[in-house]
Amino acid sequence: MVTQTQTKEARVGLRLPRELKESWEQAAELEGRSLSDVIIASMTDTVADIIEKHRFLHISRSSVTQMLTDLENPPTPNDALRRAAKDYKEAIAEGEWIVRH
């Protein structure tokens, strides 16, 4: 969060409809704050919510159950998986770190 004592070194410029800017200015005036302060406060909350929402993987209970079942009882490897494992082992043995097909 930005505090009054922090140095403000970065700028953000944006274009927006005049009506939107006027409504932002009205909100700032009603709050007795600068337009910048209102925008920074609003965006800080919004950005924190967005980051928090994407910070964790949200999956359903049925997906977790299926994943655990597959880990405990993996399917039999098919030919493509066997080939990929063989290619990987050979690449590692030869000192290659990137396998390209």
C-alpha positions in Angstrom: 0.0 0.0 0.0 1.2 3.5 -0.8 1.7 5.8 2.1 2.2 9.5 2.2 5.9 9.2 3.1 6.7 7.0 0.1 8.4 8.7 -2.9 6.2 8.7 -5.9 8.5 8.1 -8.8 6.4 6.3 -11.4 3.6 7.7 -13.6 0.6 6.2 -15.4 -1.1 8.0 -18.2 -4.4 6.9 -19.7 -7.1 8.2 -22.0 -10.7 7.9 -21.0 -14.0 9.4 -21.8 -14.5 12.9 -20.4 -17.7 11.8 -18.6 -15.8 9.1 -16.7 -13.0 11.6 -15.7 -15.6 14.0 -14.5 -17.3 11.4 -12.4 -13.9 10.4 -10.9 -13.2 14.1 -10.1 -16.7 14.4 -8.5 -16.0 11.4 -6.3 -12.6 12.8 -5.3 -14.2 16.2 -4.4 -16.9 14.5 -2.4 -14.2 12.6 -0.4 -12.1 15.7 0.0 -9.2 13.9 -1.7 -7.1 14.4 -4.8 -8.1 12.5 -7.9 -4.8 10.7 -7.8 -5.4 9.6 -4.2 -8.9 8.2 -5.1 -7.6 6.3 -8.2 -4.6 4.9 -6.3 -6.8 3.7 -3.3 -9.3 2.2 -5.6 -6.8 0.5 -7.8 -4.7 -0.8 -4.9 -7.8 -2.7 -3.5 -8.7 -4.0 -7.0 -5.2 -5.1 -7.8 -4.9 -6.9 -4.4 -8.1 -8.7 -5.1 -7.1 -9.8 -8.6 -3.7 -11.0 -7.4 -5.2 -13.0 -4.5 -7.8 -14.5 -6.8 -5.1 -15.8 -9.1 -2.6 -16.8 -6.4 -4.2 -20.2 -5.8 -5.4 -22.9 -8.0 -9.1 -23.5 -7.4 -10.3 -26.9 -8.4 -13.4 -28.9 -7.6 -13.6 -31.7 -5.1 -14.3 -34.2 -8.0 -11.1 -33.1 -9.8 -9.0 -33.6 -6.7 -10.6 -37.1 -6.2 -9.9 -38.0 -9.8 -6.3 -36.7 -9.6 -5.6 -38.7 -6.4 -7.2 -41.8 -8.0 -5.0 -41.5 -11.1 -1.9 -41.0 -8.9 -2.7 -44.1 -6.9 -3.7 -46.2 -9.9 -1.9 -44.7 -12.9 -2.9 -45.9 -16.4 -0.6 -48.3 -18.3 1.8 -46.2 -20.4 1.0 -46.1 -24.1 3.6 -46.2 -26.9 4.0 -42.4 -27.1 4.7 -42.2 -23.4 7.3 -45.0 -23.6 9.0 -43.3 -26.5 9.0 -40.0 -24.7 10.6 -41.6 -21.6 13.2 -43.3 -23.7 14.0 -40.1 -25.5 14.2 -38.2 -22.2 16.6 -40.8 -20.7 18.8 -40.7 -23.7 18.9 -36.9 -23.8 19.9 -36.7 -20.1 22.6 -39.4 -20.6 24.0 -37.4 -23.5 24.0 -34.2 -21.5 21.2 -32.5 -23.4 18.9 -30.4 -21.4 16.3 -29.6 -24.0 14.6 -32.3 -26.0 13.0 -31.2 -29.2 10.9 -33.3 -31.5 
